[in-house]
Amino acid sequence: MISSGRHNLDMYNTDRTIPRAPLVKSFARAGLSNLYKGSALYIRGRPALRGLSPVVWAIAPQMWKGPPIGPDLGVLRTPLSAHCAGRSPAPPPPFGDLMTWMIRPDAFVAFENEEIRNSLSRYIRVVRGEEAPLFRIAQRIRVDISGGLWKAHEEGLNVMKEFLSGECDLEDQGQISLLDVKIRLAKELARNCRLCEWKCGVNRLEGEIGVCRVRGPRISSAFIHMGEEPPITPSGTIFFSGCNFKCVFCQNWDISQYPESGKPVSERDLSIMMDRLRRSGARNINLVGGEPTPNLPSILAALPLTSEDFPIIWNSNMYMSEEATKLLIGIVDLWLPDFKYWDDECARKYSKVVRYRETVTRNLKIAYELGDMIIRHLVLPNHLECCTKPILKWISDNTPNALVNIMAQYRPEYMARNYPEIDKRVRRDEMVEAYRYADDLGLKWRSVS
Ligand code: SF4
């Protein structure tokens, strides 16, 4: 059990049940293999220093005595430059300007990219501390619940939208906060579980399990992820065990298909993890898994217990129920959804889910209302016509301001060998065609793909 005040989750895997060296597993998951070839950790295109990188990350900030390098990313409470000038008695954070510059130079300058600035403007302001994250605003909004929780929720969200557009100030009237209303509603959804589109109807609060087999929140690992898209790296990533999908090519199958893996955490534990990741230099808190949806009640309940301000990233398969998606509105600053399939038959075959397209497109439309968005689409081999092209077309028609990560890194893992058509890497000509099609549609993909 993880106990409060004794976390050191930034740097190592908490899951002792997985028989791999913790550091290696953690950093492999951090996406080092995706680092750009211009990175200082690569020699002639080969990840020659991969094994050393944890050590480098751990000790280099302590040793750095030179002048500050590059612009301040706005992610550090104690910028390295201040420390070097002897103005701060606090030890330097384990991840800082120098580390980001060395490991992910593209992330270092991401906020100067026009495409990113245009699509993620509010997220960037929250990262820099110029605006409050949405969950803090939800904490400030007071609502009257005499007409019922869902009615109060709708009214609270309207107040938030008016506040964000500068049409009103927040008043201290009402019985409870909008965030508290969301927490209560999420617990109600879990009582007769309708957190995701499976709508199993089991009482999760009493320990019953549904399709996802998740009981309470368990964390597989939590660390500063250096392998995400440039604007969200370094990312304070929290991996929840368990998932409501059964993707045959899942790269995180040891987390997603084993909900009993990892360590059980309380809401207080979660809040401490979030604060520590932010203090360690994370631009954001990135909720992922597995899948975060089955843990929504605990995630929401952890937020008022935090003391740091940070943007929330919802890194999800977007198979939430409509009610759960609405609860996330006004909490999530940056949506990071997967859009895997267009053809429902592909979704059934490879992820064992039904009504995929109608569920995900419905939720994407709701999410697009409030919060910035980076949509991820993993191009599967032999799925350009049935999935990739219709998905890109839907994005251009419905969420045109979203950034799109058209991902080429598919590799057959887990049970993909049982499906010959996807038991291979995606071909170069398929990726070229996907990028060409995205250009024809005018999609914003180059800055994050
Ligand atoms: S989260 Fe989804 S899959 Fe899990 S029990 Fe609830 S409705 Fe079922």
Residues whose N, C-alpha, C, O or C-beta is under 5 A from the ligand:
A	BS01	SF4	C193 R194 L195 C196 W198 K199 C200 I209 G210 V211 C212 N244 P294
